[in-house]
Amino acid sequence: MKWQSVYDLYPVNQEFIWLNNCGTVPAGSHVIQDVTRFFNGYAQKGIFTETASYAQVRRKIKSVLANLLNCRPEELALIHHTSEGMNFISHGLDLQPDDEMILLENEYPSNVYPWLHWKQKGVKLRTVPMGNTPSEFMDGLTPLINSRTRLIALSAVHWCTGMPLPLDEIGALCHDKGITFVVDGAQGVGMQPIDVKRAHISYMAFPTWKWLMGPVGMGVLYVPMKNLERLKPVFIGSESVIQDEEYLPYKDQLKPTADRFTFSTANFNDWVYFLSALEQLEKIGFDTVINRIFELSAYLAKGLTQIGYQVMAEQFSDHPTGIVVCAKPDTDSEKIIEHLNKNKIVAVLRLNRIRLAPHIFISEQQLDRVIDVMAR
């Protein structure tokens, strides 16, 4: 793969070395072209434009994602973000007083706040330690599971350490014990190979604007067909029901797919944006994309180690990640972040460590520049 053509697609490379791609990813010029083409068509013909149709764009998006995740397109709903999806899941489930659920230590808020209402209803929320390796994590998780455990909700990858969780192993454990397994896929989908069937994932939500390179303010909800009737919709809207294009008479039958959770008019501009980003990734090949992310991250991690940084990924080197989290002994990480930002290198601070996340539009030459700046 000749990556120069990909580097050239991203105008951000003219301004920054963007290493917060597990946060947000700037738009590529291909996205700008596709969205502009749609806007021009919409300006001329409104909803009658031939540049993009609602049904076709939705179908294409769900088809690409279904192939990526090994699920059916009708098991996916296009929503706004992970928090919305997690609230759909949390408020749609039926738990009882004295039931227990397990969440992750130092979890991202979108997979914490949606569950807190259960505490007021008598459900016990327990927290599993992160651990330094996936095996350490499993050693901490297993003793917490008991006869009252009904649900485990975890991120695919920890947002502060970059460590991927062993989803297949956790899912098998949940499957054997009849536990609902909910995944926050924000840091995983597009960066880790995730097979929702093999991992026995009961429900999952994720945003589009991280590893999938889509727009801020759009997300995806995965609800397998076998669990669809178990999840009561929190909201019902015009698009939740069958024959939704016919407004009258009112319907009392929900759509027999996850589309019932889209429930009303979406931001179609974002759909056009997302499809453009997805088609570019699909054209390259998701396996190729993931391997390239791992390659760049390993390159960066090796360079940082050589100049005296402690890189967390070294503790779980058998589990590749696209997120490089590091710190330099006896050095204030916040000062390093300020130094990077002054040199137009975009990174963030997480748990007093520096978090860097390259994507496919980043080159080794840019990473050499980052290593040089961090050495100084």
Secondary structure, 3 states (H helix, E strand, C coil): CCCHHHHCCCHHHHCCEECECCCCCCCCHHHHHHHHHHHHHHHHHHHHCCCCCHHHHHHHHHHHHHHHHCCCHHHEEEECCHHHHHHHHHHHCCCCCCCEEEEECCCCHHHCHHHHHHHHHCCEEEEECCCCCHHHHHHHHHHHCCCCEEEEEEECECCCCCCECCHHHHHHHHHHHCCEEEEECCCCECCECCCCCCCCCCEEEEECCCCCCCCCCCEEEECCHHHHHHCCCCCCCCCCECCCCCCCCCCCCECCCHHHHCCCCCCHHHHHHHHHHHHHHHHHCHHHHHHHHHHHHHHHHHHHHHCCCEEHHHHHCCCCCCCEEEECCCCCHHHHHHHHHHCCEECEEECCEEEEECCCCCCHHHHHHHHHHHHC
